[in-house]
Amino acid sequence: MPFIMNFSELLDNKTFKPKEKTELLSKWLLENPQEIETYIHFAGTQKDVVKATCIEAIEFATKTNPGIATLNCLDFISDTLAAKSPRIKWESARVIGNIAQLFPGNLDKAIGNLLLNAEHPGTVVRWSAAFALGQILKIRLALNNELIPTIERICVQEEKNSIRKIYLDALKKVKK
């Protein structure tokens, strides 16, 4: 189905279920990667519920094709990691996990916000932060010398085995 509505019309349309909206937006992004800047600008002007759906679509699209992300996309997503909304935090972290390898020299803001989210009370926020930080560790950046001990400390403090396992798997791969 061709994308015939603008973003607002699609997101306001009650005939589509939320997951259908996300899938349509994701498919549109994959078919029109040159339009990601327009899409990011739109997402940045929206209220949290719509912004989260927009970021979820970016997450779906970048899981399939990380190359659609731009430096501006990384900056936007790094900023949204600091949002109040847990859903925005976890969707943003998953995007970072998908695209970090494309921007190894531009991850400082993302890492700082992910480390804050690693101590968030919400399990899904912490899980998503662990996923993204694990993906960043696997890039084997020079900053791993500082990041590894921080991740080890977080891992010891983490109460959920499922989250701790994400960190331990990443640490194991990095220390090989």
N, C-alpha and C positions, 0 to 999 in steps of 0.2 A: 504494500500500500504506500503510495507516495505521500510525502509529508506535505499536507495541503493547508494546515493551520499555522498560525504563528504560535509562539511559545505560550503566551497568555491564554489564547483560545483553547489550546490543548489542555493546559493545566486547570482551566476553569470548567472544562467539559465534564459533566456528571455522568455521561454515558460510558466513559472509560474508567475502569478500576485503577487504583493507584499504581499497581505493578505494570499494567498495560501502558500507562503514561510513561513510566520509567523506561520500559522496553522501546517504546516509540521514539523517545528522546535519544536513547542510546543508539538505536539503529540510525537515526538521523545524523548524529555526531559521526558515526563510522562512515556514513555515505558522504558527509560534507565536512571533512576535517578542517578544511580551510575556513570554516565558519566558527571555529571554537572560540575565537576572541569575542565575536558577537554574542555567543551563547554565555560565556563567562560574564560579560558585562550585564546581560539580562539577569543571570542568577544572582549577581552581586547586589542588585536593586530589590530583591524579593524578600518577603517575610520568611521567617525560619522554616515553616512547613514546606513552602515551595522551594526555597533554597536547598533544603535537604534532599528533595526529590531531584532537583537539578544536579546536585553533587552525586547522588546515587547513580544517575544516568552516566555521568563522567566516569564513575567507578566501573560500571558495567562495560563501557566502551573501552576504557584503558586496560581492562583485563584482557580484552580481545586484541587491541592494538595500542600499546603504550605510546607509540610514535605520534599519535594525534595530539599529545600534550605539548604545550609550548612553555617557555620560561614564565610567561604571564600566567598560565594555568597553574604552574607550580607555586608562584607567589600568591595567587588567589587562594589556593587550597591550603597553603601553609598558614595564611591568615585565618582561614575558617576553622583550623584546628583549635583556635582560641575562643570560638563561639560559646555561648552559654548552652545552647541546645546539644544534648548528648548525641542525638541522631546526626547532627552536622559534624560533630567531633569524630564519630566512628566512621561515617562515610568518607570524610576527608582523609582520615588515616589510611583507609583502604586504597584511596587514590594514590597517596604518597607511596605506599607499598608497591603499587603497580608501576609507578613512573620514576622512582628514585634513581634507578640505574642510568637514566638518560641525563641526569643533572647532578653528577657527583660533586661538583664544586659549588653547588647552590643550595645545600641542604641544611645550613645552620639554623635558619628560622624554623624549618619543619622539625628538626631534631629537638630544639628547645621546647616547642609546643608539644611534641610527642612525649617528651620526658615528663612534662607536667601532666599530660593525660594518662601516663602510666601509673599515676597515683590517684586517679579519679575514683570516686566511690562506685561508679557504674561498671559492671563486669564487661559489657560489650565495648565500652569506651577503652577499658584497659586491654581487652583482647585485641582490638583493632590497633592500638598503639604498639602492642607487642609484635603484631604482624609487620607493621611498617618499620619498626626499629630493627627487627630481625632481617628484613629485606635490605635495609641500609647497612647493617653489619656485614652481610654477605658480599657487598660491593668491595670490601676490604680497603677502605679509605685510610689515609694517614690518621684521621681523627679517631680511628678505632682504638688507639692506645688510650685515649681518654674515655671513649664510649664503653669499652668492654668492662672496666671496673664498675662503671655506673650501672650497666645492665646486670652485672652479677649482684650488686647490692639490691636492685629492684627485684631480681629473681628470688633472693632470700626472703624479702619482705612480702612477696606475692602470696596471697592465701589460696588462690585457685590453681589447682594442678594443671588444668587445661592451658592457662595463661603461662604458667611457669614452664611448661613443656615447649611452648613456642620459643621462648628465650633460650632454653637449654639446647634445643635443636639448632638454632642459629649460632650459638656460641660454639657448639661442637663442630659445625662446618667451618667456622672461622679459624678455630685453633688447630685444624688438621695440617 
